[in-house]
Amino acid sequence: MDRFRALPPVIRLLVLTQLAFNVGFYMVLPYLAGHLVDDLALAGGLVGLVLGLRTFSQQGLFVVGGTLADRIGAKPVILLGCALRVAGFVLLGSAGSLTGVIAGALLTGFAAALFSPAVESSLAREAGEGQRCGGPTRPEVFALFAVSGQIGAVTGPLLGTLLLLVDFRLACLVAAGAFVLIGLAHLRWLPNRPAPHRDEPMLAGWAEVVRNRAFLTFAAGYSGYLVCYNQLYLALPAELRRATGDQEALGWLFALASVMVIVGQLPTTAWARRRLSTGAALVLGFGLMSVAFLLVAGATALIPAAGPAAPGGAVALLPAVGLVVLLTAGQMLAGPIAQDLVPRLAGERRLGAYFGVLSSAGGLAVLLGSTGVGALLDPVVAAPVVPWLVLALVPAASALVIGRLARRGSFGSPA
């Protein structure tokens, strides 16, 4: 709390923004699939289509939001994103047809594609200026940003559960109200900084990013981060079903990951900055993620699936617990260090475009990776150990790419 109070007011606002964003988001989205099936009676394929479109309209279009933030300034982009998120949640809560649901899902996704890169680029710029004036380092600020977001991710579903005692529409309306308040807070307190590239052509930022080969190589390597993170929602439930026959422990494992970030993110980032170079911290983080998947691969090969011969109780959960602990530890090491690295690779220019491209690259990797892993998790397609070995290769490849960049001196020295 003392570290938060020590932040300049604008950085405090941006850090709290991440908490509020996640509270509003997680009030609704974890329960959307259930609403579509139970209340609207949509088939499973249509539910998947709605969720996929929402994800694509967010991750795939981050580069648009980042470019707009560079061109017209972060504040108007954040305000527009909040307005679209309000409209999306209202539509999701009131829609009774597939067309209305898809429109609401697209609006909620595109809203995040607008405000997320605008917030991240603003935070990177403000934190960089603060660090040069003797304030907290940029990795420390991004660590606080991650902790804040995780608190929101824990709080949102709890509020959503209470609101669902009434109905899904109420949860959507309360979430929409939260984004109204977020927008008003930014309208009042976020400075309207001049857009750093307002007089330049709209696509000039993309051209600059494309010419930055070191950044593009880093973005390709770092895209494995989001692929790994998304396995908490895809591969982890599959492992629980294999080991225990159900997913009852999933909520507890998500809570474990959240507690690790809330309690351990700041000391982990401080330790990494004291003891490790940028490249070493990233390679170690991705190495831990690879070991996490190898652990489950070994368990899949050696421990019988749920049944008479399988171990019961807590023993059956050990591979899943190990996966969550190692995966979260790796992400805690790599995340804030990577977010500090983006402005350095960008030369502190066009941060919206750079953060947007980084997120869009991760979104494309998730689309391709999750499709492939989802197919491999089907026992008819591949042996149970295969998807985990493939997943272990993803962060290992990321570590190799990032390690090679570090050896070439592409990362320079922290500011």
Secondary structure as the mmCIF struct_conf table of DSSP 4:
data_model
#
loop_
_struct_conf.conf_type_id
_struct_conf.id
_struct_conf.beg_label_comp_id
_struct_conf.beg_label_asym_id
_struct_conf.beg_label_seq_id
_struct_conf.end_label_comp_id
_struct_conf.end_label_asym_id
_struct_conf.end_label_seq_id
HELX_RH_AL_P HELX_RH_AL_P1 ASP A 2 ARG A 5
TURN_TY1_P TURN_TY1_P1 ALA A 6 ALA A 6
BEND BEND1 LEU A 7 LEU A 7
HELX_RH_AL_P HELX_RH_AL_P2 PRO A 9 VAL A 28
HELX_RH_3T_P HELX_RH_3T_P1 LEU A 29 TYR A 31
HELX_RH_AL_P HELX_RH_AL_P3 LEU A 32 GLY A 34
HELX_RH_PI_P HELX_RH_PI_P1 HIS A 35 ASP A 39
TURN_TY1_P TURN_TY1_P2 LEU A 40 LEU A 40
HELX_RH_AL_P HELX_RH_AL_P4 GLY A 44 GLN A 59
TURN_TY1_P TURN_TY1_P3 GLY A 60 LEU A 61
HELX_RH_AL_P HELX_RH_AL_P5 PHE A 62 ILE A 72
HELX_RH_AL_P HELX_RH_AL_P6 ALA A 74 SER A 94
BEND BEND2 SER A 97 SER A 97
HELX_RH_AL_P HELX_RH_AL_P7 LEU A 98 ARG A 132
TURN_TY1_P TURN_TY1_P4 CYS A 133 GLY A 134
BEND BEND3 GLY A 135 GLY A 135
HELX_RH_AL_P HELX_RH_AL_P8 ARG A 138 LEU A 163
TURN_TY1_P TURN_TY1_P5 LEU A 164 VAL A 166
HELX_RH_AL_P HELX_RH_AL_P9 PHE A 168 TRP A 189
BEND BEND4 LEU A 190 LEU A 190
HELX_LH_PP_P HELX_LH_PP_P1 ARG A 193 ALA A 195
TURN_TY1_P TURN_TY1_P6 PRO A 196 ASP A 199
BEND BEND5 GLU A 200 GLU A 200
TURN_TY1_P TURN_TY1_P7 MET A 202 LEU A 203
HELX_RH_AL_P HELX_RH_AL_P10 ALA A 204 ARG A 211
HELX_RH_AL_P HELX_RH_AL_P11 ARG A 213 TYR A 229
HELX_RH_3T_P HELX_RH_3T_P2 ASN A 230 LEU A 232
TURN_TY1_P TURN_TY1_P8 TYR A 233 LEU A 234
HELX_RH_AL_P HELX_RH_AL_P12 ALA A 235 THR A 244
BEND BEND6 GLY A 245 ASP A 246
TURN_TY1_P TURN_TY1_P9 GLU A 248 ALA A 249
HELX_RH_AL_P HELX_RH_AL_P13 LEU A 250 ARG A 275
HELX_RH_AL_P HELX_RH_AL_P14 THR A 278 LEU A 302
BEND BEND7 ILE A 303 ILE A 303
HELX_LH_PP_P HELX_LH_PP_P2 PRO A 304 ALA A 305
BEND BEND8 ALA A 306 GLY A 307
TURN_TY1_P TURN_TY1_P10 PRO A 308 ALA A 309
BEND BEND9 ALA A 310 ALA A 310
HELX_RH_AL_P HELX_RH_AL_P15 GLY A 313 LEU A 345
TURN_TY1_P TURN_TY1_P11 ALA A 346 GLU A 348
HELX_RH_AL_P HELX_RH_AL_P16 LEU A 351 LEU A 376
TURN_TY1_P TURN_TY1_P12 LEU A 377 LEU A 377
BEND BEND10 ASP A 378 ASP A 378
TURN_TY1_P TURN_TY1_P13 PRO A 379 VAL A 381
BEND BEND11 ALA A 382 ALA A 382
TURN_TY1_P TURN_TY1_P14 PRO A 384 PRO A 384
HELX_RH_AL_P HELX_RH_AL_P17 VAL A 385 ARG A 407
TURN_TY1_P TURN_TY1_P15 ARG A 408 PHE A 411
#
